[in-house]
């Protein structure tokens, strides 16, 4: 599926690349800029007030700071690429954020599940860009990856802490949130026959199909939910 993809070194050089390649890179940058900002607003920043201890609040403050920073990095790259600012801001564009951001934030435990298995999906998305043929996007992905891994592991460790302290009651609560979130995460990876994904792979912007990424996500989520939490990963179709 993938052609001999060009290696585009700068945002200025992108302007001389084929139109299809330019459009594909811009779609990815716009999507990340919008969703990083939206997630920061509806989950990360509000969770600071829900965190049960000063230590937890400190960690969530770090998570929120880094997520806002991710938005800003994509936003700045987008402007260098010639993308209008309003196309990368949720309140100024018609582009809808990811479906998971429609979930109302109810509790600290729910937030920890969102970080544990929600941000795990983001890790896979960023992983698929670390060899991207558009070098500025590749560099941004490599810069972002350690922070995304921290956010997910933070969620995992906080869920494990809740289980250690709360026992069966905490496990039942976390199971409810896993059952709520995990089916929604299946939509995160897009359609199996996605034309956008085919174009991304054609130009070496991404490496894997949506189905490959979804299957990998299910495997990794099972390792977390069943292997580390001792809970059940719900079946999805």
N, C-alpha and C positions, 0 to 999 in steps of 0.2 A: 504494500500500500504506500510505503514511504518512498519518495523520490530522493535523488541526491540533493539534500536540502542546502540552501545557502546558509552561510554563517554570517549573520548581520551583526556588526560589532558595536554600533552606536545607534541612538535614536535618530540622528541626522541621516545615517546610512539607510535606515529603514525607509525613508522617503523615496529611495531609488529601487527598492525591492518590488517584486510583483504585487499588484493590488490585492490579490487574494491572501498573500502572506501578511501584508500590512493590516488588512481587515481582521484576520484571525488573531494577530497579536493584540490588536486594540480591544477585541471582544474579551479576551482573557484579562487584560489590565482593568477594563471597566468593571467586569464582574467582581474581581478581587477588591477593587477600591470601594465599591458599593457595599459588598457583604462584610468586609472587615469593619467598616464604620457602623453598619447596622447592628452587627453582633455586639460590638463594643457598647452601643447605646442601650440595647434591650436586655442584654445578659450581664456583661462584665462589670460595667459601672454600677448598676443597681445591686449586684451581688455583694459589693463592699459593705452595704448596710446589713445584709443578711449573715455575713460571716460571724461565727460564734465567738472568736477570740481575737485579740490584737494580732497574734501571729498570722492567723488566717486572713485577717483584713490586710495585713502587709503583703501577703502573697497575692491576694486578689488585686490589690492596687498595682502590683507589678504586672499581672496578667492584663489588666485594663490598659495600662500604659503601653505595653507592647502591642496590644491589638489596635489601639489608636495609631501607634507607630506604623503598623503594617498598612493601615489605610493610607497614611501620609506618604509612605514610600511608593505605593502603587499610584497614588494621586500625582505625585511629583514626576514619576516616570511617564505617566499618561500625558501630562502637560508638555514634557519634552518631546513626546511622540506627536504632538499636535492635537490631542483630544481636548475638547472644550470642557472646562471645569464642571459645568452643570450636568454633563453626561456621567460624572463619577460621584455625584452626590444624591443620596436616596430621595431627598425632598424636592429635587429639581429635575428628576428624570422619570419617565414612564416605565423604565425597566424595574421589574419586581425583584425584591431580594429573595433569598432562598426560603423555601417553605418552612424550615425549622424555626425561623425567626418569628413566626406567627404564634408560637407556643407562649402562653403567658408564664412569666417566671413566678413560681409559687413559693419556693423554699430554698434553703441552702443545699439540702440534699439533692434537689432537682438540678441545681446549678452544677454540682459536682458530677452528676451523671452526664450533663451536657458537655462539660469539659472532657470527661473521660472518653466517651465514645463519639461525641459530636466533633470535637477537635481532632480525633483520630482520623476522621474522614478528610479533614483539611490537610493533615499530614500527607495522605496519599496524593492529594491534588498537587501539593507543593513538590513532593518527590518526583512527580511526573514532569516537572519543569526544570529540574536541576541539570539536565543535559540539553535544554532548549536551544534551538538554533538562533534565536534572538538573544544575543549575549547579555544585554542589560536585564532582560527578564530572567535569564539563567542566574545571573549574579544576585538579583533580588531574591530569588527562591532559595539560594544557598545561604543568604544572610538571614532569611526568615525561618528556615527549617529548625535550628536549635530552639528557638522560642516556641514554635508550634509543638515541638516535642515536650518542652517543659509544661505547656498548658495542659496537654493531655495527661501527662504523668502526675501533675498536680491534682487533676480530677480523680485519677485512679487512687492516689494515696489518701485523699480526703474521703473517698468512699470506703476504703479499707479501714480508715480511722473510725468512721461512723459505725461500721459493722463491729469493730472491736469493742466499741463503747456501748452500742445499743443492741447487739445480739439479733435475735429473731425479729424483733419489731423493726429495727433499722433495715434488715435485709428485705422485709416485706415492703417497706417504703421505697427502697431503692429498686426493687423488682418492678413496682408500679411505674416508676419513672423510666426504667429501661423499656418496659412494654409500650410506654407512650412514645418514646423518642426513636427507638430503633427502626420501626417500620417507616418513619418519615425519612430516615437517613438513606433508605434505598433510592429515593428520588434525587438525592444529592449528586449522583453520578451521571444523570442524564439517560436518554433513551438508548436502547441497544443499537439502533440503526441511525444514530445521530450523524447528520451531515457535517455539523461543526467538528465533531470528533474526527471524522474521516479527513477533513481538511487539516486539522492540527497534526495528524499523523503523516499526512502527505508531505508537509513542509518541515517535519522534524521538530515541531513546537512541543508536541507531546509524543509519548512512546506507546501507550497502551490504549486498548479499546475501553469504552465505558463498562462493558461487561467484565472484562479482566479486572478492572479496578474495583468494581462492586464485589466480585468474588473474593478478592484479596481483603477488602474491608470486612466482609463477613467473617473470614478466617481470623483476622486480627481482633475483631470485636468479640468473637467467641473466646479467644485466649484471655481477654480481659474479664468479660462478664462471667464466664463459667470457670476459668482457671484461677483468677485472682479473687473474684467476689463470691464464688460459690453460688451464683444465681443461674437463671435459665435465660438463654438467648431466644427470644420469640421467633417462631417460624414466619417467614414472609414469602410472598408469592409474586 
